[in-house]
Amino acid sequence: MEEHIEFPGRKGTYILPRKSHRFFDKSKLGRFEVIRPISVKPTKAVVDVDGTLSHERDLWMDWEFEIFTQACRESGIAVEMPELKKAALDIFERTMGFISASQFYEIAGYITRKGGATINPLEYYQKYRQSMQGKVEERRSQYGYLGLQVAGGRQLLEKLNKKFHGEVYIASGTDRDGVIDSLRFLQLDKCISLDNVVGASLQNPDQCAKAQLARELDGKGDLLWVGDSPLDVYYGWLHGVALGRCAANTSEIGRQYFTEKKMRRLLINGGANIITENFVNYANLIDIATSQGHARGY
């Protein structure tokens, strides 16, 4: 399972530096905010996919909750729906950005504490993967690849890859085959080397690919880590610069809880230097994130 994470902002506190700066492009579609000053100069980048570059799995909380409900029912515990939703949201908040399998270890622990029969978390993780594949295909048919790209994400990848001379890595909590499939569908596979893609291993699905990559790159230069979860910005805070994409959750179970305000708070407490709603302003974002001290316009 994952290493213990101690985020810069402890649970229940809200860290906000005294000054933050909000910028807008002319069409007001590329809002971003500088939260913490940049004190290092990154030489490599690590980028998340789901929720960062892709909208394909935006409803993952609903899809996981279906399997959670099934696991509880099959384990023999009777839990009222409001209580189960509350437990699921708590798990999602604590494990957001980690490998998907970690959430099924958490629900297995919840079931055990409730007196239910022991379940195999990886069995339900595989059920989730199989169910998710069909749901992703439905969204692809409905929206097409352009409708499922996060605005400016392709340009961000291309510019980062050029700036860092190919040292751009993709790190995801989704299994590696699924990540590569997404990059190809979204037509982002030509923006980076697929040899630099890491994801959850189907042979060892309880090992965190992001933590492993962070260890491999440690000491080889500062990193620019781009993602939409507290875990992603934490690794950026720990190893260089953190650029967080902040957006309200659109799933039925999560939309009232994981609001834009809530996600902003989680990203700031995770260690974000910069928060953006998308990557329309990719050139300015990269300029600020890779310039030590006061970047142009800051």
RABELLIN-V155547 format. One record per residue. RES is the residue in one letter. PSI is psi in degrees with one decimal (* if undefined). BURIAL is + if it has 9 or more other C-alpha atoms within 8 Angstrom, else -. Layout:
BEGIN
res/psi/burial
RES/PSI/BURIAL
RES/PSI/BURIAL
END
This chain:
BEGIN
res/psi/burial
M/176.7/-
E/156.4/+
E/159.5/-
H/134.3/-
I/127.4/-
E/98.4/-
F/153.9/+
P/-37.9/-
G/114.7/+
R/158.8/-
K/132.4/-
G/-7.9/-
T/160.6/-
Y/101.6/-
I/121.3/-
L/112.8/-
P/159.3/-
R/-33.3/-
K/134.8/-
S/155.2/+
H/130.4/-
R/134.0/-
F/154.8/-
F/145.7/+
D/177.7/+
K/-32.2/-
S/1.2/-
K/35.4/-
L/-9.4/-
G/44.7/+
R/133.2/+
F/165.2/+
E/130.7/+
V/119.2/+
I/-47.6/+
R/146.8/+
P/156.0/-
I/119.4/+
S/-3.1/-
V/170.5/+
K/101.6/+
P/147.2/+
T/-3.8/+
K/162.9/+
A/145.5/+
V/129.7/+
V/132.1/+
D/166.8/+
V/-67.2/+
D/122.3/+
G/-13.6/+
T/-53.9/+
L/-20.4/+
S/141.5/+
H/5.8/+
E/-41.4/+
R/29.2/+
D/-24.2/+
L/22.1/+
W/-31.8/+
M/-42.0/+
D/-42.2/+
W/-40.3/+
E/-37.9/+
F/-34.5/+
E/-43.0/-
I/-36.7/+
F/-46.7/+
T/-42.4/+
Q/-43.9/-
A/-41.5/+
C/-43.7/+
R/-45.0/+
E/-19.6/-
S/-10.1/+
G/8.9/-
I/145.3/+
A/108.9/-
V/132.7/-
E/144.9/-
M/-42.2/-
P/-39.2/-
E/-40.6/-
L/-40.4/+
K/-42.0/+
K/-43.2/-
A/-41.8/-
A/-44.0/+
L/-37.5/+
D/-42.5/-
I/-44.8/+
F/-42.1/+
E/-39.4/-
R/-23.1/-
T/6.6/+
M/126.7/+
G/-19.1/+
F/177.4/+
I/146.1/+
S/-33.9/+
A/-27.8/+
S/-33.4/+
Q/-29.0/+
F/-27.9/+
Y/-39.6/+
E/-43.9/+
I/-31.7/+
A/-41.3/+
G/-39.4/-
Y/-44.5/-
I/-41.4/+
T/-42.8/+
R/-27.0/-
K/0.3/-
G/12.9/-
G/168.3/+
A/145.4/-
T/133.0/-
I/157.5/-
N/108.0/-
P/-33.9/+
L/-26.8/+
E/-41.8/-
Y/-28.7/+
Y/-42.4/+
Q/-36.8/-
K/-40.8/+
Y/-46.0/+
R/-45.6/-
Q/-42.2/-
S/-41.4/+
M/-37.8/+
Q/-43.0/-
G/-39.6/-
K/-36.5/-
V/-41.8/+
E/-38.4/-
E/-43.6/-
R/-35.9/+
R/-41.9/+
S/-35.5/-
Q/-41.9/-
Y/-22.0/+
G/170.8/+
Y/-34.5/+
L/-35.8/-
G/-16.5/-
L/2.6/+
Q/137.3/+
V/133.4/+
A/127.2/-
G/-4.2/+
G/-41.1/+
R/-45.5/+
Q/-37.3/-
L/-48.8/+
L/-45.8/+
E/-44.6/+
K/-39.5/+
L/-43.1/+
N/-38.5/+
K/-43.4/-
K/-40.2/-
F/15.9/+
H/46.2/-
G/-3.0/+
E/61.5/+
V/127.3/+
Y/145.8/+
I/125.1/+
A/126.8/+
S/154.9/+
G/-9.4/+
T/154.0/+
D/149.6/+
R/-41.4/+
D/-40.1/-
G/-37.3/-
V/-46.6/+
I/-39.3/+
D/-41.2/-
S/-45.1/+
L/-39.7/+
R/-43.1/+
F/-42.2/-
L/-2.2/+
Q/39.9/-
L/-2.4/+
D/-20.8/+
K/-6.8/-
C/-22.5/+
I/170.5/+
S/128.3/+
L/-15.6/-
D/-18.2/-
N/17.0/+
V/127.0/+
V/146.3/+
G/-177.4/+
A/139.3/+
S/132.1/+
L/-23.4/-
Q/-34.3/-
N/68.0/-
P/-7.1/+
D/8.2/+
Q/131.8/+
C/112.6/+
A/-35.6/+
K/-43.0/+
A/-40.9/+
Q/-43.9/-
L/-40.4/+
A/-39.8/+
R/-39.9/-
E/-34.9/-
L/-7.4/-
D/130.6/-
G/2.0/-
K/21.7/-
G/154.9/+
D/149.7/+
L/147.1/+
L/114.4/+
W/123.4/+
V/125.6/+
G/178.8/+
D/8.7/+
S/160.1/+
P/-33.0/+
L/-43.0/+
D/-48.6/+
V/-26.6/+
Y/-45.5/+
Y/-34.4/+
G/-43.7/+
W/-39.1/+
L/-34.6/-
H/5.9/+
G/-104.0/+
V/138.0/+
A/120.9/+
L/112.0/+
G/134.2/+
R/123.3/+
C/118.4/+
A/144.7/+
A/144.3/+
N/141.8/+
T/1.6/-
S/158.1/+
E/-42.7/-
I/-28.9/+
G/-13.5/+
R/-31.3/+
Q/-17.5/-
Y/-50.9/-
F/68.0/+
T/171.0/+
E/-39.1/+
K/-43.2/-
K/-44.4/+
M/-37.1/+
R/-43.0/+
R/-44.8/+
L/-40.3/+
L/-40.1/+
I/-44.9/+
N/-24.3/+
G/-23.0/+
G/18.3/+
A/135.7/+
N/-39.9/+
I/142.0/+
I/134.5/+
T/151.5/+
E/-21.6/+
N/-166.5/+
F/27.0/+
V/-38.8/+
N/43.0/+
Y/-38.6/+
A/-46.0/-
N/-39.6/-
L/-46.8/+
I/-39.6/+
D/-47.0/+
I/-43.8/+
A/-22.8/+
T/11.6/+
S/119.8/+
Q/147.5/+
G/-138.4/-
H/109.2/+
A/164.2/+
R/125.5/-
G/-0.3/-
Y/*/-
END
